[in-house]
Amino acid sequence: MPTLQGTFTVMVTPFSEDGRHIDEDAIRRFVEWQIQHGVHGLIPVASTGEFLSLTDAERRRVAQLVIEQANGRIPVLIGAGAENTWDVVRYSKEAQDLGADGVLIIPPFYSTPNGDELYAHYATVGAAISIPIMLYNNPATSNVDMLPPLVARLSEIDNVSYIKESTMDPTRVRDILRLSDGRMSVFGGIMGFESFMNGATGWTAVGCNLMPAEFSNLYRLCVESRDIDASSALYDKLKPVIDLVGQDRYVSATKSAQNLMGLPVGSPRPPRLPARGELQAWVQSVVNYLDLRFDGPDTPG
């Protein structure tokens, strides 16, 4: 199993215009475009992919489509979050059977489990699969904050090897690496550049849905080349997109931008609403300012 590192796109789920069906051609076209522009990995069926708004059959089909289209060229991690541990086991085993390179698992988001419950939760999932587990720490959405000492404890589970750290405190990257004694690799969530500066080896980026080449290149400049001047300059360029998709309307904003760029992905499923008013104006201004365009294949590769 290859080491996971680099910029991974947390994908939207393209829907038909009425939102009733997944758009299979758009999914394949999007995957091909992302790979052509140098992304290091893809994560479908997660928060940006509206996983809670998908049926089980849709979750499986989206995962299958992305894995098939990627065809081993880059790693694919499948979101496997759920409230019930047994459901997470089921989704994780399904992802493994489909050929996923790992799973991204947010903590149960309603029951607010304590440390012992989280350990039992992830240990149960880990015992059921052999592919890597990436923890997902996003207390704003899960109501659970996995602090570095707990993350270090969870890293003692054999295949819990990665974490997406999505708080606004990049010093946690440093603390997780120190406390886990090398067992855990950290991916930044929102704070990509700052996370790289604190030792992260990856970034799970919503903005990569819009600028795959540039977001991926930030990893190369920060981690591979260690060119601080060039990476700082690129980071400044990316900030308008990071700000746009880093707030509570991230799905609506991202899909609106993609539609304006020439990549029809439909609207979010309700209760989310499409971007409108001030948000739509903000989306339009960012698309215009950065001249964002979909330049991928007309048909899936």
Secondary structure, DSSP 8 states (H G I E B T S, - for coil): -----EEEEE----B-TTSSSB-HHHHHHHHHHHHHTT-SEEE-SSTTTTGGGS-HHHHHHHHHHHHHHHTTSS-BEEE---SSHHHHHHHHHHHHHHT-SEEEE---SSS---HHHHHHHHHHHHHH--S-EEEEE-HHHHS----HHHHHHHTTSTTEEEEEE-SS-THHHHHHHHHTTTS-EEEESS-HHHHHHTT--EEEESGGGT-HHHHHHHHIIIIIS--HHHHHHHHHHHHHHHHHHSSTTHHHHHHHHHHHHT-------TTS----HHHHHHHHHHHHHHT----S-SS--
